């Protein structure tokens, strides 16, 4: 995948799904999630959406463990991104579902929450609701500050997202700080 040999990566992921003894396991679901990532990288958004939906359907009824909620949020964020790639209004529903999971399990999903806030910002930015987008981006920045995650590229990109959204919302004086 990282070498952009997507067809080979997809075939290997498909082989992996055949090896899982239980198609209703978290491992099988996360392999489906990986297949969605590969399909999305090839701009096969409809197929990616189906793969993410399949993964989430498997994860839903599984017994809770320390990673389940992270996997659910990750899968829903991926599903939302695939919808956004198609400029689909359907992108908001998986984001809202992921927010509900976070609200029920905040301690185990903090890292995913920051990504989720950025995805919400991206969604509203795409819908030209720039002030709302900026609010989500700013929440992500505050969490990064709180956890001392400010000396990296991710933080810089988050700042740029806020600046762009505020600029597009014509809140020029707020972009300066």
RAGI-V817209 format. One line per field, one symbol per residue. ss: DSSP state (2 for helix, 1 for strand, 0 for the rest). phi: phi as a letter, one per 20 degrees, with the letter a starting at -180 (. if undefined). burial: + if it has 24 or more other ideal C-beta (glycine too) atoms within 12 Angstrom, else -. A space follows every 10 residues. Layout:
ss=???
phi=???
burial=???
This chain:
ss=0000022222 2222222220 0000022222 2222222222 2000222222 2222222222 0000000222 2222222222 2222200000 2222222222 2222000002 2222222222 2222220002 2222222222 2222220000 0022222222 2222222200 0222220
phi=.femefffff ffffffffef fcfddfffff ffffffffff femeffffgf fffffffffg efffbfdgff fffgffffgf fffffeleff ffffffffff fgfecffecf ffffffffff gfgfffemdf ffgfffffff fffffgdldd dbfgffffff ffgfffffem dffffff
burial=-----+--++ --+---+--- ----++++++ ++++++++++ ++--+-+++- ++++++-++- -+-----+++ ++++++++++ +++++----+ ++-++-+++- ++--+---+- ++++++++++ ++++++---+ -+++++++++ +-++------ ----+--++- +++-++-++- -------
